[in-house]
Amino acid sequence: MIEAITILVGFVIIASTAWLGPKSARIAAPLLLAGMLYIGGRAGWGQLTGVILAVGGGALAYFFAPLRVLRRVAFLVPSLVLLIYTTTLLMYRAPGNPFAGEKVADPQVEMALRAHYGVPKDATQFFFVYMHRLVVEGTLGPSIKVAGRSVEELIGPALPVSISIGLLALALACAIGLTLGVCAGLRPNSLADYGSMTLVLFGISLPNFVIGALFIIIFALKLGWLPVAGWGGYRHLIMPAFTLALPYAAYVARLARSGTLEVMQQDFIRTARAKGLPRNIIVLKHALKGSLLPVVSFLGPAAAGIMTGSFVVETLFGVPGIGQWFVKGAINRDYSVVLGTAIIYSGLITSFNLVVDLAYAWLDPRVRGTL
Amino acid sequence: MYRTLISVLLAFAFTLLLVGLTFSASLDAAPDYRFINGTEPKTLDPHLATGEPENRIISALFEGLTRYDPKTLEAAPGVAERWTLSSDLKTYTFHLRKNAVWSNGRPITAADFIYSWKRVLDPALGGEYAYILFPVQFAEAYNAYKSYAEAIRGPLKAKLAALIEKNDSIDAARWQKFLAEADAHGPLKATEQKVLRDLLTFKQGSLNREQLNAFSQGLDLEAKLLLEKNAEARQKLGKTAGFMAPDEHTFVVELKAPTPYFLEITSFYPSMPVPRFVIEQPGNDSDWFTPKKIVSNGPFLLKTWNVNERIRLNKNSTYWGHAEVRTNALDVLPTEQLTTSLNMYLTGEADWLTNNLYPSDLVQDLRRRADFHSGPALTVYYYRFNNKKKPFNDVRVRHALNLAVDRKLIVERVLGLGQLPAVSFVPPGMLGYDSPPSKIGLDLALARELLAQAGFPGGQGFPEVGILYNTNETHKKIAEVIADQLKRNLGVAAKAYNQEWQSYISTVRGQGYDIARAAWVGDYSDPNTFLDMWVTNGGNNQTGFSSPIYDQLIAYAGNLEPFLANPEGLLAHLKEPAMIRQELEGARAGSVAQKSAAWGKIRMQLMREAESILVQDEFPIMPIYFYVNSDLVNPRLRGFYSELEFRDGKRAPNFKGIHPLRDIWVEKGQP
């Protein structure tokens, strides 16, 4: 009961950041940003760096950041806290706990383990322990299931791996999807249109482990151009990135197609054609921005999803990314790992939503005024 | 428009360049070879690890008193350069090498072993393999007696009090059930109080309140004795009893009784030394084995440990035997996906695919390859009968059921990994031991006749049998096939059902089953590890099987002295007494070597007699198949012995699946 009320209050607080006036946002956001930078800086490089980062970042935000961005930052911190709280509650609800099933017949040994890892039996207590550890010590905690490693040590090396595959996949998805979608949209009901959309259908329907397995069979086993699995060179990036990209490319293609169709109906396009502008200038200079709108709003959360890796793709290609920690943490009831990955995921989503908003403003002048 | 595009592309390219930093592999030198090890190791602390993947790596990083000779798996000198055995076969004296050092240059002394063995036996550490050192005097007292005493004083006494309160008397069957559910046998197994021993094995009649109270008082005394022994162990272990260090390079071990397989234990990783000076530094207790902190004494050093990516081991130039290590660097790859593992091997990205890490449906194709090595493993898959329940209490019924199962079919069609059908309990290949001829096999005519003799001709009147297995696809398949075979061959109706692991354990312990699936892995290559579980009321027996002669045979196999003092009593009951009689002379007198050999042979013969009770007379269990180790090994890897070669030309399968990394190397110039 108390938990439900707490969550409700949390939501209200978060929602209220949307109504922050310019003055309060300009004060609150830089403060929160400074706080986060201090914790992060101190954890990574020591007290002094933390302070420098905090002061510098806070000042930059105060003087230069547009209101939109400030509001987002103000939103980020309370939402992270609420996320940690809710996730903790849910984890404790799940049957089992990280110490069950071990050969721990002795309750004293379990108590000792719980004290060592900072995992009390009560969810709210764990929440406070975790937040205290995060803010005061700047660490995400020790992993309960992987001996001798803190969560940062596990996720730290894995994040760049997933992000690099994700970036490449994103670029590929955009390139392939936009090309297919815009071409299809420019020639509705033609062979190109139906052909592209059929390809898109395959991309959406085939599960990624099927696509991945096909790639492995063709490029690694039969042709021998690329390595089967593993991580250690640019060649290892290619197949995972393509496998991850194709479903997203399919979605992007569909959205681009409908966006293009809609834009090409607009009056200003007719004007441009009437003026006698060549086709490709019309498309590239005038229509493209409009057709990108639905794509961009899709890509925001999708980018976060791509960057955090896919469990299936990573296991299939033996890539040491962060996707597996999502699943392994949950299966093993490794609370600290689950929270760590949840924080990263939500951080990425919030950042990408911000980027999407800004991109929207750039693409569609009508939106700029509401900034 | 284009400028934005170009700037985006440039930023993107720059990021990809940074990505190159994550390619740690390109920063290290290329390894001599790579192998796929299975799951990511959970820990590299020798005293806390369990599991094959950890074993391989730990055995390359650390070295114990002895190590495994790669060709014979016998004990070869490790940290100890030589050792002697006392004439009563109970005391080992190990002489440590003077040039054995830790990787930071510090010499290894006997004090390191004292610290390490006390650490692995420390109950607070919770190491699962502590029991491996229990043959040592006072080891079990140090590790377990306190918790036994607490179990007796706490839950056991409480349950007993509740029982006494509710009942004036209790019949034997219920009493045994109570003992099983209350976990009474574990803490009381070594009790010397007659009243307790008699009541623990009470099988007929009923107990009155007076006896129960006597039992309760016996428990109080037992708890007291256990605590006293524990205190004595804590005081003496490492100093004056169990194991000691008379000087820096001498380590003396006192055993409870002659233990022929003790030198296997000193090669096995839980007995390996750990660096006290690293572990005891503040903050190190849970991550002292990570690459930045670890100090080890074995043939390899832990250079890199990228979780889920790879582990790099480099040759340790401070290792005393570094001249014999022909590998400079190797990569250990943790891969969980079976298909990916196999593909990596087939495309040459890995040179060795360890134990069974390929999809099982491909076994028929893989078996034909020249680089596929397989051999029996030290594990048996079997079914327990509830010897206490009708109709399984009739030996003819148990025999009949054993004869009606087609193991060959199961092994070939259901499993297909090249497992061996099992008609004995001890897996084959243990040196010096031959299983006795078995009366188990496929013989439908005899089976039907026995069943008829037992009063169930054609299966009529036979109650429906429940076959219990713990939830698992393969167990399910096998159970269903066997149920079907029993129906078709004997007319016995059987139904397979499953339970979650914990429930399954509890059902089997409480003997609430008809037939239950089980498996047993040998901890060391001595038949005793398979046979000592079947003693009356043994903790792992759980079938109700009891044979006084069997108990005697196992007890003597554990300690021959009382048998040698008066052999005739038992010899009269044995099937092959002549084999023992001819060794009695050498066992009583003679040099240490002769005595050792004779004791060994007598022990093996006693255990053979014990197993013959299982597979010729009583059939308390139904063995089904023996597991198989299989590896795919690139021919450029040398030093891999899937078959052991002994000096006298004898061969045996490498059923422990041990291939020390120290002795594997790559033949240069091979493709």
Interface residues (C-beta under 8 A of the other chain):
Chain A: K103 V104 D106 V109 A112 H116 P142 K145 V146 A147 G148 R149 E153 L154 P157 A158 P160 V161 S164 L167 L168 A171 A213 I216 A220 L221 G224 P227 V228 A229 G230 W231 G232 G233 Y234 L237 L284 K285 T315 L316 F317 G318 P320 Q324
Chain B: M1 F12 T15 L16 L18 V19 G20 L21 T22 F23 S24 A25 S26 E40 K42 T43 D45 L48 A124 G126 E128 S147 S286 D287 W288 F289 T290 N306 V307 N308 E309 L333 T335 E336 Q337 T339 T340 N343 M344 L346 T347 E349
